[in-house]
Amino acid sequence: MFVENSVVIDRPIEEVFEVATCLRRAVVWRNALTSSVQTSAGPVGVGTTFEQELRFMGKSRRNTAVITAYEPPCLLVYQHVQGLGEYEARFFFEAAGGRTRFTVRLDGQSPAFWAKVVPEELQLRWARALIVQEMNVLRDMLESGFDFEAALERP
């Protein structure tokens, strides 16, 4: 399964990269992600691992994600290596006159249980719609000056 989407955000590339690549803060703008906790020591970079919980189709699933490329402020790549399904997420960032083009590419295998009951075309439509919605939410939050850290502190 391959999904790609881009959005232009009226914020500097460094700010967009810092917020969009923080897997801990992703729970604020990613609808399906309910928790994301760094499980490795040290600063975020290649090899950093996260335990994540996603909720979809009425069920929660746990994943292990590992960062495989980290090149601020232009690129983040992470792979889900255990859990719901194995896939790779690539986040690309391009400066455009004070604005930022943010592109997400997802490539991987659907979970076996899902592939048995949901036709691939429906899976692709669902994944595309979710990615578009989440990226638009991120854009709107960044452009409005939303406080992501304060949102994490709320119960």
trRosetta pair geometry for C-beta under 8 A, 3 or more apart (Angstrom, degrees):
i j d omega theta_ij theta_ji phi_ij phi_ji
1 87 7.5 -41 67 -107 100 129
1 106 7.4 -15 113 118 94 100
1 107 7.3 177 88 -144 54 39
1 108 6.2 -22 56 70 89 54
1 109 7.0 125 12 -118 94 18
1 110 5.7 80 -20 -47 136 89
1 120 7.0 -157 -90 -157 98 95
1 123 6.2 -82 -110 121 142 121
1 124 6.1 -160 -147 -85 101 82
1 127 6.6 105 162 8 131 166
2 105 7.4 -15 -165 -170 86 88
2 106 7.1 166 -150 89 39 61
2 107 4.9 7 -107 -107 80 83
3 104 7.8 -4 111 113 91 95
3 105 7.3 165 87 -153 51 44
3 106 4.6 4 54 53 96 104
3 107 7.9 -165 27 -68 58 50
3 124 6.7 174 -79 -150 99 73
3 127 4.7 -133 -55 125 155 116
3 128 5.3 -156 -141 -79 115 69
3 131 5.7 158 141 -6 130 153
4 103 6.8 3 -170 -176 95 99
4 104 6.9 179 -144 91 50 54
4 105 4.6 -4 -102 -105 93 77
4 106 7.5 -166 -71 24 49 63
5 103 7.1 180 93 -147 38 60
5 104 5.7 -1 56 54 82 93
5 128 6.9 134 -57 -152 119 72
5 131 4.8 156 15 125 138 117
5 132 5.4 -148 -137 -80 157 69
5 135 5.8 -165 113 8 124 155
6 101 5.8 1 -172 -177 118 95
6 102 6.7 157 -152 82 64 45
6 103 4.2 -23 -95 -96 92 83
6 104 7.8 176 -81 18 45 61
7 101 7.6 166 84 -152 32 54
7 102 5.5 -17 62 61 81 96
7 135 4.5 165 -7 149 139 117
7 136 6.5 -167 -113 -77 150 54
7 138 7.6 132 74 71 148 103
7 139 5.1 -107 148 -57 136 134
8 96 6.7 -58 -138 59 111 146
8 99 5.5 27 178 155 99 128
8 100 7.1 162 -155 83 57 40
8 101 5.3 -30 -98 -96 76 67
8 102 7.7 160 -99 16 24 74
8 139 7.8 64 84 -125 36 131
9 16 5.2 135 75 -103 142 131
9 99 6.5 167 82 -168 43 81
9 100 4.9 -17 59 62 95 93
9 102 5.8 26 -5 -6 117 119
9 138 7.4 -57 -93 119 138 91
9 139 4.7 -142 -101 -122 92 82
9 142 5.5 22 -171 79 129 141
9 143 6.6 -144 -163 -53 79 97
10 98 7.6 14 -161 123 64 91
10 99 5.2 -40 -110 -111 47 99
10 143 5.1 60 55 -112 100 109
11 15 4.8 -94 157 84 116 128
11 16 5.3 141 87 -55 110 93
11 99 7.2 62 33 -133 32 51
11 100 6.1 -36 75 12 69 115
11 142 4.8 -89 -13 154 152 119
11 143 6.5 -133 -40 -81 102 60
12 15 5.0 88 65 10 83 104
12 16 7.1 -160 94 -5 41 90
12 95 7.6 -2 -160 -122 63 100
12 98 6.3 -54 -85 -155 72 54
12 100 6.8 68 156 -43 18 113
13 16 5.8 -60 -145 41 32 108
13 17 6.0 33 159 -20 69 109
13 73 4.8 119 135 121 100 134
13 74 7.8 6 174 -80 131 59
13 93 5.3 123 -156 155 97 118
13 94 7.4 -103 -108 121 125 13
13 95 4.3 -70 -39 -80 135 86
13 100 4.6 143 -93 -101 62 115
14 17 5.9 -55 -145 38 27 111
14 18 6.2 28 157 -22 63 109
14 72 7.7 52 -129 177 73 104
14 73 4.9 -100 -97 -88 54 156
15 18 5.8 -54 -145 34 28 112
15 19 6.5 15 162 -7 64 109
15 100 7.9 -155 64 -16 81 145
15 142 6.9 132 132 -156 111 117
16 19 6.3 -65 -148 43 27 101
16 20 5.6 12 165 -8 68 120
16 73 7.8 95 66 177 80 116
16 93 6.1 160 98 -133 115 125
16 100 4.2 -143 14 74 157 162
16 102 5.7 -133 167 -69 133 122
16 142 6.4 37 -100 -145 76 164
17 20 6.2 -64 -130 46 21 101
17 21 5.6 -2 178 0 63 121
17 72 5.8 124 146 -140 144 79
17 73 3.8 -153 -5 -157 162 87
17 74 7.4 -22 -100 -32 137 21
17 76 7.6 147 -157 -26 86 113
17 93 5.1 -67 -78 -29 96 172
17 100 7.8 -140 -34 -150 76 154
18 21 6.9 -65 -132 44 12 96
18 22 6.6 20 161 -35 54 110
18 72 7.9 45 -73 -135 69 120
18 73 7.6 -39 -38 -122 72 107
19 22 6.1 -56 -151 17 27 113
19 25 6.4 -87 -156 102 65 145
19 138 7.2 155 121 -160 118 104
19 142 6.2 175 61 -91 161 111
19 148 6.0 161 -136 -26 105 159
20 76 7.7 -178 111 26 92 139
20 91 6.0 171 133 -167 118 144
20 93 7.5 155 58 -76 142 119
20 102 6.1 -170 -89 -143 168 139
20 138 6.2 64 -97 -171 92 148
21 44 7.8 145 135 138 103 146
21 70 7.8 120 -179 -133 141 90
21 72 7.8 -140 49 -94 161 86
21 76 4.2 160 -124 -47 117 158
21 91 6.1 -171 -87 81 88 154
22 25 4.1 35 102 25 119 109
22 26 6.7 -174 94 -37 61 75
22 44 7.7 -139 -117 -34 61 170
22 148 7.7 113 71 135 141 150
23 26 5.2 -27 -148 -2 40 126
23 36 4.8 -131 151 161 85 138
23 38 7.3 120 75 -71 112 82
23 44 7.8 163 17 -127 99 135
23 50 4.9 -89 122 -72 148 167
23 52 7.4 -89 175 -78 115 119
23 65 6.7 -165 -143 87 154 144
23 78 7.3 59 -77 -43 134 170
24 27 7.5 -46 166 5 38 102
24 36 5.6 -156 -107 99 33 100
24 37 7.2 59 -112 -108 87 34
24 38 6.4 -42 -66 -26 109 97
24 50 7.8 -146 -64 -123 65 127
24 152 7.5 29 144 -119 94 148
25 28 5.5 -28 179 12 73 117
25 29 7.6 30 139 8 83 98
25 148 4.8 35 -158 164 130 130
25 149 7.6 -53 -104 -73 119 53
25 152 6.5 -82 -111 -59 72 128
26 29 6.5 -78 -156 52 46 84
26 30 4.7 10 165 3 88 126
26 33 5.5 -3 121 88 101 162
26 36 5.6 31 54 14 106 161
27 30 6.5 -59 -105 52 23 92
27 33 5.1 -121 -101 115 61 101
27 34 6.5 46 -137 -174 110 14
27 35 6.2 17 -93 -102 141 25
27 36 5.6 -164 -44 13 101 101
27 152 7.5 96 67 -107 112 88
28 141 7.4 127 132 -152 112 167
28 148 5.2 -175 45 -143 169 85
28 151 4.7 83 -123 106 124 141
28 152 6.6 -73 -61 -62 115 78
29 134 6.2 103 141 -168 83 80
29 137 5.0 168 -159 110 86 110
29 138 4.5 77 173 -80 152 79
29 141 5.9 -116 -95 14 118 152
29 148 7.8 -44 -28 -115 105 111
30 33 4.0 35 98 19 120 118
30 134 5.0 26 -117 -143 61 133
31 130 6.7 -129 56 -153 120 90
31 133 6.5 -6 -10 111 140 121
31 134 5.8 -125 2 -84 91 94
31 137 7.4 128 -46 0 95 160
32 54 5.0 18 146 -158 97 97
32 55 6.2 -160 -163 59 62 56
32 56 5.2 -3 -138 -59 116 106
32 130 6.3 15 -26 -163 125 136
32 134 7.9 -61 10 -71 88 133
33 36 6.0 2 176 -41 123 114
33 52 6.2 -50 -142 -168 100 115
33 53 7.5 113 -162 79 56 52
33 54 5.7 -40 -98 -101 51 77
34 53 4.9 -52 66 99 98 101
34 54 6.8 153 9 -115 86 21
34 55 5.2 54 -31 -11 127 111
34 60 6.8 -55 33 -124 146 109
35 51 7.8 -7 116 110 103 82
35 52 6.6 174 92 -149 62 47
35 53 4.4 33 43 32 97 108
36 50 5.4 6 -172 177 86 130
36 51 7.6 173 -146 85 41 45
36 52 4.6 3 -104 -106 78 90
36 53 7.8 -137 -61 25 52 63
36 65 7.8 -13 -142 30 103 134
37 50 6.4 150 73 -156 35 76
37 51 5.3 -13 59 57 93 91
37 52 7.8 177 20 -77 61 47
38 44 7.2 -103 -110 -85 138 90
38 48 6.4 -40 -142 -178 106 107
38 49 7.2 115 -160 84 59 50
38 50 5.5 -46 -97 -97 46 79
39 49 4.8 -50 63 101 100 101
39 50 6.3 151 4 -116 89 22
39 51 5.2 76 -45 -18 129 95
39 64 7.8 -52 30 -135 148 93
40 47 6.8 -156 162 133 170 81
40 48 5.2 -156 58 -141 128 51
40 49 4.5 102 -27 30 110 86
42 45 7.5 -53 124 27 113 106
42 48 7.4 -128 82 -95 92 94
43 48 7.9 -77 118 -79 41 130
44 48 4.9 -13 -139 -55 58 171
44 67 6.8 91 -175 -15 84 164
44 70 6.9 -177 138 -136 83 154
45 48 5.8 117 48 -27 42 111
45 67 6.7 178 127 98 20 140
45 70 4.9 -151 -146 66 51 153
46 67 5.8 -128 -114 113 32 95
46 68 6.4 32 -139 -162 86 21
46 69 6.5 13 -95 -100 102 23
46 70 5.3 -145 -48 17 68 105
47 66 6.8 -25 -147 -171 27 102
47 67 6.7 -31 32 68 24 86
48 66 7.1 159 82 -153 42 57
48 67 4.6 21 52 21 91 122
48 70 7.7 55 15 -49 116 149
49 64 6.3 -11 -167 -173 109 94
49 65 6.8 153 -156 83 57 51
49 66 5.0 -23 -99 -98 78 78
49 67 7.8 -133 -70 7 35 75
50 64 7.3 156 81 -158 49 49
50 65 4.5 -11 59 60 99 102
50 66 7.8 -174 21 -76 70 35
50 78 7.8 1 27 -163 118 148
51 62 6.5 -12 -175 -168 93 106
51 63 7.5 156 -160 82 47 48
51 64 6.0 -26 -102 -102 63 68
51 65 8.0 -178 -84 21 16 77
52 62 7.0 150 83 -157 47 56
52 63 4.6 -18 65 62 98 97
52 64 7.6 167 21 -91 80 19
52 65 5.7 35 -6 -8 124 116
52 80 7.8 -79 47 -112 128 104
52 83 7.7 -174 66 69 84 175
53 60 5.6 0 -177 -171 107 108
53 61 7.1 159 -154 79 60 37
53 62 5.4 -30 -97 -98 73 68
53 63 7.6 174 -84 18 25 76
54 60 7.1 156 82 -152 38 58
54 61 5.4 -20 63 62 88 89
54 62 8.0 165 19 -92 71 20
54 63 6.4 30 -4 -6 110 118
54 84 6.1 -19 48 -48 129 156
55 58 7.9 -21 -179 -160 89 8
55 59 7.0 -170 -146 94 64 30
55 60 4.9 -29 -94 -94 84 70
55 61 7.7 162 -88 17 36 69
56 59 7.1 -24 71 56 46 70
56 61 7.7 -36 34 14 85 113
57 114 7.6 -177 -11 -109 159 104
61 83 6.0 122 155 172 97 101
61 84 4.2 91 131 -83 141 102
61 111 7.7 -94 -140 -76 164 157
62 83 5.1 -122 104 -125 56 123
62 84 7.6 177 72 -37 26 86
63 80 4.7 -41 -170 -145 127 114
63 82 6.7 149 -158 84 51 57
63 83 3.5 -151 -103 70 52 155
63 84 5.1 -44 -74 10 106 99
64 80 7.0 123 73 -158 47 61
64 81 5.5 -53 92 61 100 86
64 82 4.1 23 30 49 114 103
64 83 5.9 154 6 -21 65 114
65 78 4.9 33 177 160 108 126
65 79 6.8 165 -150 83 64 36
65 80 5.3 -38 -93 -93 77 62
65 81 7.3 138 -116 7 25 81
66 78 6.4 171 83 -156 32 82
66 79 5.7 -16 57 58 84 86
66 81 5.6 10 8 -9 112 130
67 70 5.4 30 162 -53 129 114
67 76 6.9 -59 -139 -164 106 88
67 77 7.1 113 -162 81 61 53
67 78 4.8 -45 -98 -95 53 93
68 77 4.9 -57 68 104 91 104
68 78 6.4 148 8 -113 81 33
68 79 5.6 42 -22 -8 129 104
68 88 7.6 -46 33 -135 140 109
69 75 5.7 -37 129 132 115 115
69 76 6.9 163 92 -155 76 25
69 77 3.8 42 39 29 103 112
69 90 8.0 13 56 -123 127 86
70 75 7.4 -172 -136 99 17 76
70 76 5.8 23 -111 -116 65 72
70 77 7.8 -122 -55 34 52 67
71 74 5.3 -35 109 62 102 94
71 75 4.3 24 51 52 106 100
71 76 7.8 -154 35 -66 61 46
73 93 5.7 -76 143 92 78 144
74 92 7.0 -10 171 -154 68 62
74 93 5.3 -140 -132 62 35 89
74 94 7.5 50 -134 -79 85 51
75 90 7.3 -28 -155 -166 90 86
75 91 6.9 145 -155 82 41 66
75 92 6.1 -4 -102 -108 74 60
75 93 7.2 -140 -56 22 39 84
76 90 7.6 160 86 -156 52 42
76 91 4.3 4 56 52 95 114
77 88 6.4 -1 -172 -176 98 104
77 89 7.0 169 -150 87 50 53
77 90 5.0 -9 -105 -106 88 73
77 91 7.4 -161 -72 23 43 69
78 88 7.4 173 91 -152 35 61
78 89 5.5 -4 59 56 81 98
79 86 7.3 8 178 -165 99 78
79 87 7.2 -168 -149 98 65 34
79 88 4.8 -29 -99 -100 82 76
79 89 7.7 -180 -86 19 34 68
80 83 6.2 -84 179 55 109 107
80 84 6.7 -33 164 55 148 92
80 85 6.6 56 97 82 136 56
80 86 6.0 -160 91 -128 83 37
80 87 5.4 23 37 47 109 70
80 88 7.9 -146 18 -74 68 33
80 89 7.8 63 -21 -12 90 101
80 108 7.3 35 48 -133 104 169
81 86 6.6 36 -125 -123 32 93
84 111 5.3 -79 174 -68 63 126
85 108 6.1 123 134 132 105 124
85 109 5.6 -148 -173 92 103 71
85 110 5.7 -66 -124 -168 151 21
85 111 4.2 -108 -66 -59 101 69
85 114 7.5 -51 -63 29 131 131
86 108 5.5 -155 109 -161 54 117
86 109 5.4 27 59 40 84 105
87 106 5.9 21 161 -174 133 90
87 107 6.3 169 -160 88 88 36
87 108 2.2 -122 -105 3 80 159
87 109 6.6 -155 -69 32 82 50
88 106 7.3 166 84 -150 49 48
88 107 5.3 -12 56 62 94 87
88 108 5.9 152 10 -61 59 104
89 104 6.6 -23 -165 -163 93 96
89 105 7.4 152 -157 80 45 51
89 106 5.4 -13 -103 -100 73 78
90 103 8.0 -8 110 110 90 90
90 104 7.1 149 79 -157 55 45
90 105 4.4 -6 55 57 106 100
90 106 7.9 -164 23 -71 70 34
90 107 7.8 16 -1 8 106 103
91 102 7.1 -19 -167 -166 90 89
91 103 7.4 152 -157 81 42 53
91 104 5.8 -12 -102 -102 68 73
92 101 7.9 -14 112 111 93 88
92 102 7.4 153 82 -157 56 40
92 103 4.3 -10 58 59 106 103
92 104 7.9 -164 22 -71 75 29
92 105 7.4 38 -7 -3 109 103
93 100 5.7 -19 -161 -170 93 116
93 101 7.3 150 -156 78 41 56
93 102 5.8 -5 -104 -104 74 69
93 103 7.9 -160 -68 24 33 73
94 100 6.9 144 71 -160 45 62
94 101 4.4 -9 57 54 102 105
94 103 7.7 31 0 -4 104 108
95 98 7.9 55 -169 -31 91 15
95 99 7.8 127 -166 76 51 44
95 100 6.2 -37 -105 -103 45 71
96 99 4.7 -39 78 76 94 91
96 100 6.6 158 23 -99 89 19
96 101 5.5 70 -20 -23 132 95
102 135 6.7 -176 99 -151 117 111
102 138 7.6 -86 93 104 162 134
102 139 7.8 -162 38 -75 131 92
104 131 5.8 -151 86 -162 134 119
104 135 6.5 -145 4 -75 127 127
106 127 6.7 -125 78 174 145 127
106 131 6.9 -141 -4 -83 128 140
109 115 7.9 -36 175 -55 83 138
110 114 5.0 -114 166 86 108 115
110 115 4.5 135 91 -65 120 94
110 118 7.7 -134 -177 71 151 109
110 120 7.4 -148 -13 -114 146 76
110 123 5.5 -39 -95 -158 141 158
111 114 4.4 80 65 9 91 109
111 115 6.9 -164 87 -12 44 87
112 115 5.8 -55 -144 34 30 112
112 116 6.7 34 157 -25 62 104
113 116 6.0 -54 -158 26 31 114
113 117 7.2 -4 159 6 63 110
114 117 6.6 -82 -154 47 31 89
114 118 5.4 -27 176 28 76 118
114 123 6.8 102 145 -104 116 123
115 118 7.1 -68 -106 56 19 78
115 120 7.4 18 -136 -78 82 81
115 123 7.6 -10 -97 -56 61 155
118 122 5.3 -119 180 86 91 120
118 123 5.3 111 120 -62 117 92
118 126 7.9 -28 175 4 144 144
119 122 4.7 87 66 9 84 106
119 123 7.1 -149 98 -8 42 87
120 123 5.4 -53 -149 35 37 116
120 124 6.3 37 155 -20 69 103
121 124 5.7 -52 -149 35 32 112
121 125 6.5 33 153 -18 64 104
122 125 5.7 -51 -146 36 34 111
122 126 6.3 34 155 -19 65 106
123 126 5.8 -58 -149 38 28 111
123 127 6.2 25 155 -17 66 109
124 127 5.8 -55 -142 39 29 109
124 128 6.1 29 159 -18 65 107
125 128 5.9 -55 -145 38 28 110
125 129 6.2 26 158 -18 64 109
126 129 5.9 -59 -147 38 27 110
126 130 6.3 26 156 -19 64 109
127 130 5.8 -56 -147 37 29 111
127 131 6.3 27 157 -17 65 108
128 131 5.9 -59 -147 38 29 108
128 132 6.2 28 157 -18 66 108
129 132 5.9 -55 -146 38 29 111
129 133 6.2 28 156 -18 64 110
130 133 5.8 -58 -147 38 28 111
130 134 6.2 24 158 -16 65 109
131 134 5.9 -56 -143 39 28 108
131 135 6.2 23 160 -15 64 110
132 135 6.1 -61 -146 40 25 106
132 136 6.3 24 157 -18 63 110
133 136 5.9 -60 -149 37 27 110
133 137 6.4 29 153 -21 64 106
134 137 5.6 -53 -150 34 32 113
134 138 6.5 34 152 -19 65 103
135 138 5.5 -48 -148 35 35 114
135 139 6.4 40 151 -21 65 103
136 139 5.5 -49 -147 35 34 115
136 140 6.3 32 155 -17 65 106
137 140 5.9 -57 -147 39 30 109
137 141 6.2 29 155 -19 65 108
138 141 5.8 -58 -146 38 29 110
138 142 6.2 24 160 -15 66 109
139 142 6.1 -61 -147 39 25 106
139 143 6.1 15 162 -11 65 114
140 143 6.0 -60 -140 43 26 106
140 144 6.1 16 162 -12 63 115
141 144 6.1 -68 -146 42 24 103
141 146 3.8 -51 -169 22 83 150
141 148 7.3 80 154 -73 132 92
142 145 8.0 44 179 -63 30 24
142 146 6.8 -60 -64 32 26 100
146 151 7.2 12 166 -35 104 132
147 150 3.9 30 118 20 122 118
147 151 6.4 156 97 -20 69 84
148 151 5.6 -54 -151 33 34 115
148 152 6.8 36 152 -22 65 101
149 152 5.8 -53 -155 30 35 112
149 153 6.9 32 150 -19 64 105
150 153 5.7 -56 -154 33 37 113
150 154 7.2 48 149 -32 64 95
151 154 5.9 -42 -159 13 38 115
